[in-house]
């Protein structure tokens, strides 16, 4: 059985995953290497979203946590657009 991860730690981990996606080095050449890069970016951002998407539905979530989650979800969406435009 997996252990329960507190909401604050989930938010911290999601921020780290978004930052990790931003730090991936984009390939200089098109082709299959670029598809692998896109898949890595999308996977990291999906993991970040999955970590935090249910926090607003938790009874213990404070309004500040809910706002942080909304901001992170928006940041993940913007990061995906920004990273994949390169």
Secondary structure as UniProt FT lines:
FT   HELIX           7..23
FT   HELIX           32..52
FT   TURN            53..54
FT   HELIX           55..57
FT   TURN            59..60
FT   HELIX           63..85
//
